[in-house]
Amino acid sequence: MTASTRIPALKDVPTVVEAGFPDLAVQDWFGYLVKKGTPDEAVVALNGAVNRALARPHVRAAMAKLTAEPAGGTPAEFGDFYRSQLGYWATVVKDSGMKMHR
């Protein structure tokens, strides 16, 4: 279990943090991105639709079966989170010494 905290569907499974490996904690996630320059009204409308869908009990139940925990939020919150993930994974790749070959 690579999440930093236990999830309800796997409440008896210890996390990597609990096992003593806090640097291995990662979080699966997905979100919606739009093209730069998309009108704010469209971004707000899409965000509202996603948040409404994530609030529906049947959507939450279906996601729980996949051990997913819907978060929702604002476009700004997701933007901050997305940028933090880009920085984190860029560091992981750089520190690993991986090289891309064509």
Stockholm file with secondary structure:
# STOCKHOLM 1.0

chainA/1-102         MTASTRIPALKDVPTVVEAGFPDLAVQDWFGYLVKKGTPDEAVVALNGAVNRALARPHVRAAMAKLTAEPAGGTPAEFGDFYRSQLGYWATVVKDSGMKMHR
#=GR chainA/1-102 SS CCSSSCCGGGTTSCCTTTTTCGGGCCCCCCCCCCCTTCCHHHHHHHHHHHHHHHHSHHHHHHHHHTTCCCCCCCHHHHHHHHHHHHHHHHHHHHHHTCCCCC
#=GC SS_cons         CCSSSCCGGGTTSCCTTTTTCGGGCCCCCCCCCCCTTCCHHHHHHHHHHHHHHHHSHHHHHHHHHTTCCCCCCCHHHHHHHHHHHHHHHHHHHHHHTCCCCC
//
